[in-house]
Amino acid sequence: MFEEEKRKLEQRRKSIGQIEVSKDKLHSAVQSGFEKAKKEQLLKRTKLLKRSSWSIVVAAILLVSFITSISVSPAFANKIASIPGMERIVDLIHQDRGLTAAVENDFYQPLNLSQEKNGITVTLDGVIADNKGMVIFYSVRTEDMDVSSLELKHLRLWSKANIKYSFEVMNSTLPLTPNLDDEIFSGSEHIEKVTNDKNLSWAIGLKNGEKIVTFTIPFTYEKMEVESKNIVVNKEVEIEGQHFTVKELIVDPIRTIVKIEENPNNTKKLLARPFDDLELMDEKGRKWSALPGNAYKPLPKSNIWVVPLKESFYFYDPKKLSLSFGKVAAMDKEEAHILIDTESEKIIDQPSRSIFSNLQVKDNHVSLTVKIDKDYDMNMVRFIKFIDANEKEFYIHYGGRIPHPYNYVTGSITISPGEVNIEFELPNKALSNFASPVRLELDFYPSWIEEDVKVDIKQ
């Protein structure tokens, strides 16, 4: 299906490698390509002719875009020309130096497995996998509709044993933004932990009108067996009186992580997304920043945080590295909760900066409003659990997979401009021995600490 595009890519790769072209001329070529495509679209009457002419222009634009946006090595140019379907994912990786280097070093495994339903074709294009994780590349193509009319509901990965990864858009969906035309969407999903099973199944749920259509594709892959590069640091840093120790960096082909230990004697609690501003920089000014919203604790009661970076430098060899923290999401431990009397419907205690209001208890359900700055990420606003007067914990489940069999209640979140409404049910008193008041632990709050501090990793 893509033989003609592949042939043209190969021809252009060879010709570009033999001449020097200025960025101005390349920019003009891109603009010319777009204008030509627009004119061709007006002239072509049938969808088949439109798709054929557009794909040739897309192939040329992709190669020229590579030249202007990254430093293309001969190895990478060869991979683009030689791997079927690669043109569908180039836009997903050309800004990621780590994944680009992984492709150059033969870590990309093309799969090209498809399933078609109701005029929608989902293709599992390929994977990049190492000892620690996997990046899945996929695309969605439509025939009788624009791909932008579809919306993403969920993604899943599992083996015969159990589910290995699950992502679901709670109470909503994510629209699919097409790539360069109205018929194809290309996406990728980065999965931190992958099973040793080589036979997996991947599924995507798409909302088409009022229905959720699920596509399931079994596949087999080979995990690239490589050793991690561990950089031991063990250096302490102080930020507004709070102490942290940078323990080590673990560098793998598709991900670099930073391990940070917080001092248990700190007076502030780290909130959700605490290290979103973390950034590494080498002697050439190249930067590797934190993957927003992905810092986590491997063990619930551990003081160690794992902070994944957006890109990996596994295939680079920086001579110097320094780590800066930026803003760290934290608040005073003694204020990191709100206390609610569910019988009198009153907020007994909350942080000094009052953002919680409109408390209501009706039909065994609690609801309250959280007013927050417009720049704050509303998706962070949620309670994970609450503790009743008998010190019994109840986890709040907002949808998706049923949690591990702890005590849990159902909840919902409604986001509107400037505020979030949170609602959750109360446990059955007779069955759970539940007692008021309810203490909700805060993992979100508009509070940060910040100092201009850096840690030298390599000197």
C-alpha positions in Angstrom: 0.0 0.0 0.0 2.9 2.3 0.7 5.4 1.0 -1.9 5.2 4.2 -4.0 5.7 6.5 -1.0 8.6 4.3 0.2 10.3 4.5 -3.3 9.9 8.3 -3.4 11.3 8.6 0.2 14.3 6.5 -0.8 14.9 8.7 -3.9 14.7 11.9 -2.0 16.9 10.6 0.8 19.6 9.9 -1.7 19.3 13.2 -3.5 19.2 15.2 -0.3 22.3 13.5 1.0 24.2 14.7 -2.1 23.4 18.4 -1.9 23.2 21.2 0.6 19.9 23.0 1.0 19.3 26.1 3.1 16.5 26.1 5.6 14.8 28.9 3.7 14.6 26.8 0.6 13.4 23.8 2.6 10.7 26.0 4.2 9.7 27.2 0.7 9.5 23.6 -0.4 7.2 22.7 2.4 4.9 25.7 1.7 4.9 24.8 -2.0 4.0 21.3 -1.2 1.0 22.4 0.9 -0.2 24.8 -1.8 0.1 22.1 -4.4 -1.8 19.7 -2.2 -4.6 22.2 -1.8 -4.9 22.8 -5.5 -4.9 19.1 -6.2 -7.6 18.5 -3.7 -9.9 21.1 -5.4 -9.3 19.4 -8.8 -9.8 15.8 -7.7 -13.4 14.7 -7.6 -13.1 11.2 -6.2 -12.0 10.1 -2.7 -9.6 7.6 -4.2 -7.7 10.1 -6.3 -7.6 12.5 -3.4 -6.1 9.9 -1.1 -3.5 8.9 -3.7 -2.3 12.4 -4.6 -2.2 13.6 -1.0 -0.1 10.6 0.2 2.7 11.5 -2.3 2.7 15.1 -1.0 2.7 13.8 2.6 5.7 11.6 1.9 7.7 14.6 0.6 6.7 16.9 3.4 7.6 14.4 6.0 11.1 14.0 4.7 11.7 17.7 4.4 10.2 18.3 7.9 12.8 15.9 9.3 15.7 17.8 7.7 14.5 21.1 9.3 13.5 19.8 12.7 16.2 17.4 13.7 19.7 16.4 12.8 19.1 13.4 10.6 21.7 10.7 10.6 22.2 8.3 7.6 21.0 5.5 9.8 17.7 7.2 10.7 17.1 8.2 7.0 17.7 4.5 6.0 15.2 3.3 8.6 12.5 5.7 7.3 12.9 4.4 3.8 13.1 0.7 4.6 10.4 0.1 7.3 6.8 -0.3 6.0 4.4 2.1 7.6 7.1 4.2 9.2 5.7 7.4 7.6 2.7 7.1 9.9 4.8 7.5 13.1 7.6 9.8 12.1 5.7 12.8 13.4 5.3 11.1 16.8 9.0 10.6 17.4 10.9 13.3 15.5 10.9 15.5 18.6 12.0 12.7 20.9 15.8 12.2 20.7 15.7 9.0 22.7 13.1 7.3 20.5 14.8 8.6 17.3 18.1 7.0 18.5 16.3 3.8 19.4 15.0 3.5 15.8 18.5 4.2 14.5 19.8 1.3 16.7 17.2 -1.2 15.4 14.9 -1.1 18.4 11.7 -0.4 16.4 9.7 -3.6 15.6 7.2 -3.2 12.8 3.9 -5.1 13.3 1.4 -3.7 10.9 -1.6 -5.6 12.4 -5.0 -4.3 11.6 -8.7 -4.8 12.6 -11.6 -3.3 10.7 -15.1 -2.5 12.0 -17.9 -0.4 10.6 -15.5 1.4 8.1 -12.9 2.1 10.8 -9.5 0.4 10.6 -7.2 0.3 13.6 -3.6 -0.7 12.9 -1.0 -1.6 15.5 2.0 -0.2 13.6 4.8 -1.3 15.8 6.6 -1.2 19.2 9.8 -0.2 20.8 10.5 -2.3 23.9 13.4 -2.7 26.3 13.8 -4.4 29.8 11.7 -1.7 31.5 9.0 -0.6 29.2 7.3 -0.3 25.8 6.1 2.3 23.4 3.2 1.2 21.3 2.5 3.0 18.0 -1.0 2.8 16.4 -3.1 4.5 13.8 -6.8 4.9 13.0 -8.1 5.2 9.4 -11.6 5.9 8.3 -13.4 5.4 5.0 -16.8 7.1 5.1 -16.2 9.6 7.9 -13.6 12.1 9.2 -11.4 10.5 11.7 -11.9 13.6 13.9 -15.5 12.5 14.5 -14.1 9.6 16.6 -13.1 9.9 20.2 -10.7 7.8 22.4 -12.3 6.1 25.4 -9.7 3.5 26.6 -6.5 1.7 25.9 -5.5 -1.7 27.3 -2.6 -4.1 27.2 -2.8 -7.6 28.7 -1.3 -11.1 28.6 -3.1 -14.4 29.3 -2.3 -13.9 33.0 -3.7 -10.5 33.7 -4.1 -6.8 32.6 -0.7 -5.1 32.3 -1.8 -1.6 31.5 -5.1 0.2 31.4 -5.9 3.8 30.6 -9.5 5.1 30.5 -10.8 8.7 30.0 -13.0 9.2 33.1 -16.5 10.6 32.5 -15.5 11.9 29.0 -13.5 11.1 25.9 -10.5 12.5 24.0 -11.1 13.6 20.4 -8.8 12.2 17.7 -6.8 14.9 15.8 -6.0 13.7 12.3 -2.5 13.7 10.9 -2.3 16.0 7.8 -5.6 14.8 6.3 -9.1 13.8 7.5 -8.7 10.1 7.3 -5.7 9.0 9.5 -4.9 9.5 13.1 -1.5 8.3 14.5 -0.8 7.9 18.2 1.6 6.4 20.7 1.3 5.1 24.3 4.3 4.8 26.6 4.0 2.0 29.1 6.4 2.0 32.0 6.3 -1.6 33.1 5.9 -4.6 30.7 5.5 -8.3 31.4 8.0 -10.8 30.3 5.3 -12.5 28.3 6.0 -12.2 24.5 2.4 -12.8 23.5 0.1 -9.9 24.4 -3.1 -8.3 23.3 -3.7 -4.6 22.8 -7.1 -3.0 22.7 -8.5 0.5 22.0 -12.0 1.7 22.6 -13.3 4.4 20.3 -16.5 6.3 20.6 -18.4 6.4 17.3 -21.6 8.4 17.8 -23.2 7.0 20.9 -21.4 3.7 20.8 -18.1 2.5 22.1 -16.4 0.3 19.6 -13.5 -1.8 20.9 -10.7 -3.1 18.6 -8.6 -5.9 20.0 -5.3 -7.0 18.3 -3.1 -9.9 19.6 0.6 -9.5 18.8 4.0 -11.0 19.5 7.1 -8.9 20.2 10.7 -9.3 21.2 12.1 -7.5 24.2 15.5 -6.0 23.5 17.8 -7.3 26.2 20.1 -4.4 27.1 21.7 -3.4 30.4 20.5 -0.2 32.2 23.1 2.5 32.7 23.1 3.4 36.4 24.5 6.7 37.5 24.9 6.8 41.3 24.5 10.3 42.7 23.6 10.3 46.5 23.7 14.1 46.8 21.4 16.1 49.1 19.6 19.3 48.2 17.5 21.8 50.3 14.5 23.7 49.0 12.9 26.1 51.4 14.0 24.1 54.4 12.8 20.8 52.9 15.5 18.1 52.3 15.8 15.7 49.4 18.5 13.3 48.2 19.1 12.6 44.6 19.8 8.9 44.7 20.6 7.8 41.2 19.7 7.9 37.5 18.7 4.8 35.6 19.0 5.1 31.9 17.3 2.7 29.5 16.8 3.0 25.7 13.2 4.3 25.9 13.2 6.0 29.3 15.5 7.7 31.8 14.3 7.9 35.5 15.6 9.9 38.4 15.2 8.5 41.9 14.7 11.1 44.7 14.3 10.4 48.4 12.4 12.8 50.6 13.5 13.3 54.2 10.8 11.8 56.5 11.4 14.8 58.9 10.3 17.3 56.3 7.5 19.6 57.4 5.8 19.6 54.0 3.9 16.9 52.2 4.6 16.3 48.5 1.5 16.6 46.5 0.4 15.1 43.1 2.9 15.8 40.3 5.6 17.1 42.7 8.5 17.1 40.3 7.0 18.2 37.0 9.7 20.9 36.6 12.6 18.6 37.1 15.2 19.1 34.3 18.6 17.6 33.3 21.0 19.6 31.2 24.3 18.5 29.7 27.4 20.5 28.7 26.0 21.2 25.2 22.8 22.7 26.7 20.7 19.7 25.7 17.8 19.3 28.1 15.8 16.3 29.4 12.7 17.3 31.4 10.3 15.4 33.6 7.3 13.7 32.0 4.5 15.7 33.6 2.2 13.9 36.0 4.2 10.6 36.0 6.2 10.8 39.2 5.3 7.9 41.5 6.3 6.0 44.6 7.0 2.3 43.9 5.8 1.4 47.4 3.0 3.3 49.1 4.9 4.0 52.4 8.3 4.6 50.8 10.1 7.9 50.8 11.5 7.2 47.3 10.0 8.9 44.3 10.6 7.8 40.7 10.6 10.6 38.2 10.5 9.5 34.5 12.0 12.0 32.0 10.4 12.7 28.6 13.3 11.3 26.6 16.3 9.0 27.1 20.0 9.7 26.6 20.9 6.0 26.5 22.6 6.4 23.1 24.4 9.6 24.0 27.3 10.1 26.3 27.1 13.4 28.1 30.3 14.6 29.6 28.5 16.8 32.2 25.0 16.6 33.7 23.3 18.9 36.1 19.8 18.6 37.7 17.5 21.5 38.5 14.2 21.1 40.4 12.2 24.2 39.6 8.8 24.4 41.4 8.0 21.4 43.7 4.3 20.8 44.6 4.2 20.7 48.4 2.2 22.0 51.4 2.4 21.9 55.2 1.7 18.4 56.5 -0.6 19.7 59.3 -2.8 21.4 56.7 -2.9 18.6 54.1 -6.5 17.5 54.8 -10.1 18.6 55.2 -12.4 17.4 57.9 -16.1 17.0 57.2 -19.0 16.3 59.6 -21.4 14.4 57.4 -24.2 14.7 59.9 -24.2 18.5 60.4 -23.0 19.0 56.8 -20.1 21.3 57.9 -16.5 21.6 57.0 -14.8 21.4 60.4 -11.2 22.0 59.2 -9.5 22.8 55.9 -6.3 24.6 54.8 -5.8 28.3 55.6 -6.4 29.2 51.9 -10.0 28.1 51.7 -10.8 26.6 48.3 -13.5 24.1 49.4 -17.2 25.2 49.7 -20.8 24.3 49.0 -20.7 21.1 51.1 -23.9 19.0 50.7 -24.8 15.5 52.1 -27.9 14.0 50.5 -29.1 10.4 49.9 -25.9 9.1 51.5 -23.7 11.1 49.0 -21.3 13.9 49.8 -20.6 16.7 47.3 -18.5 19.8 47.5 -17.0 22.4 45.2 -13.3 23.2 44.7 -12.6 26.7 43.4 -9.1 26.9 41.9 -7.0 29.1 39.7 -7.6 28.8 36.0 -3.9 27.8 35.4 -4.1 24.9 37.7 -4.6 21.4 36.1 -8.2 20.6 36.9 -7.6 16.9 36.2 -5.5 16.7 39.4 -8.4 17.7 41.6 -9.6 14.5 43.2 -9.5 12.7 46.5 -7.9 9.2 46.6 -9.4 8.1 49.9 -10.9 9.2 53.2 -10.6 8.0 56.8 -13.6 7.9 59.2 -13.8 8.5 62.9 -12.9 4.8 63.6 -9.7 5.2 61.5 -11.1 3.0 58.8 -9.9 3.8 55.2 -12.2 4.0 52.2 -10.9 4.4 48.7 -12.8 6.5 46.2 -13.3 4.8 42.8 -14.1 7.2 39.9 -14.6 4.6 37.2 -12.6 2.2 35.0 -11.2 -1.0 36.4 -12.5 -2.0 39.8 -9.7 -1.5 42.4 -7.9 -4.1 44.4 -10.4 -5.5 47.0 -10.0 -2.7 49.6 -12.9 -0.9 51.1 -14.0 1.5 48.3 -16.9 3.7 47.4 -17.9 5.2 44.1 -17.2 8.9 43.2 -17.6 11.3 40.3 -15.9 14.5 39.1 -17.5 17.4 37.1 -15.1 20.1 35.8 -16.3 23.5 34.8 -14.5 26.9 34.3 -12.7 27.8 37.6 -14.1 25.0 39.7 -14.5 21.3 40.2 -17.4 19.5 41.8 -16.5 16.3 43.6 -19.1 13.7 44.7 -18.7 10.4 46.5 -20.9 8.0 48.3 -20.8 7.2 52.0 -20.3 3.6 53.2 -23.3 1.7 54.6 -23.2 2.3 58.4 -24.6 -1.1 59.3 -22.2 -3.1 57.1 -19.0 -1.0 57.4 -19.2 0.4 61.0 -18.7 3.8 59.4 -18.7 6.9 61.7 -18.5 10.6 61.1 -16.5 12.9 60.8 -14.6 12.1 57.6 -11.0 13.1 57.0 -10.0 13.6 53.3 -6.3 13.6 52.7 -5.1 16.2 50.2 -2.9 15.1 47.4 -3.7 18.2 45.3 -3.5 21.8 46.3 -2.2 25.0 44.6 1.0 25.2 46.8 4.7 25.0 45.8 8.2 25.5 47.1 10.9 26.8 44.9 14.6 27.7 45.0 17.3 28.1 42.4 19.2 24.9 43.2 21.2 22.5 41.0 22.8 19.2 41.6 25.9 18.2 39.6 25.4 14.6 38.3 28.5 14.3 36.2 31.3 16.9 36.2 
